[in-house]
């Protein structure tokens, strides 16, 4: 296929919650843009069916220009059971909601992959996997967490049939008939353990934590409780409420304080509220245990474990899943070449961003989890879509639309398609 070249004011890379929300706001303001990526791809392919979202349903809506199309309104229109806090939101429901959001607000998602990005006069050039190149005055990277899966260095050389990351599921078909060990103590670890156990796959948990921590089951709270620890979109308490509602103020703090907030202990490993009873007493756990070494014996994985008192023990298993989270490191984004990377001012692997989410390369912006070191922990949650979507759409409208002839933007289709 021959290469073609086009130009656009704004190119959005990634069609997850952050990319879709931004594109919805850009469309409402008449900002010329294109959005690339599979709509909700990682949510469809890299998260297991049956998973429950840890965030409250009321805090899991994408950002639309009128703040109208929420998970609640979607559920109500389809006569689906819903409660703001007392019932969990399933992965399947959230994906269906996001797809309805896309059809309503972002009908032009292009399922193309960015392969290279380079600086040119007046902006950036994006090369796509179908051979097209797009010259964009602004590029917004909204790739989520999937490119930043973290695995201990000890397992880097183990074959995929023996070792994987929790972000690889998806389907459990490849694990049927195997004995599985999950390493970790957060929501990914406990969700996987529960789902594997309920599928009939023998599974155990290994964690450094002395005990497994789970979120409290939601309940109606008194007015005093709400005053003492208000419930924000990312968790309870005044500190998290400030982080959730004022990311633009977090960006003004010192680098040290921003990084500390982005990795707040309150957001540390924590199982979902509705998973505890599905795991505790049902899945064998090796707690207070750290991994000292890993190898292969007779086609199985051999884990060398050490408890806090120094005692050593070995555990054999057919497959190990590391639910060890994600570590932002933009050098792992294959479309950023070494020359471009050297021009980006990084803070512990993440780009240092301006109030407009702009890197040290003019015209290159990052939103979503990669922005957490600059704008705080809300960037790691769907709830955080509202701020960059509104702020960037307003900013781009002010600097780009005025230099273009007025365009006629079709009104939104208010019908929710099936």
ABEGO torsion letter per residue (X at the ends): XBBBBBBBABBBBEABAAAAAAAAAAAAAGBBBBBBEBBGAAAAAABBBGBBBABBAAAABBBBAAGABBAAAAAAAAGBBBBAAABBBBAAAAAAAAAAAAAAABAABBBBBBABBBBBBGEBBBBBAAGBBBBBABBBBBAEAAAABBBBAAAAABBAAABBBAAAOEBAAAABGBBBBBBEABAAAAAAAAAAAAAGBBBBBBBABABBBBBBBBBBBBAAAAAABBBBAAEBEAAAAAAAABAAAAAABBAAAAAAAAABAAABBBBBAAAAAAABGABBBBBGBBBABBBBBGGBBBBBBBBAAGBBBBBBBABBBBBAEBBBBAAABAABBAAAAAABBBBGGBBBBBAAGBBABBGBBBBEAAAAAAAEAAAABAAAAAAAAAAAAAAAAAAAAAABBBBBBBBBBABBBX
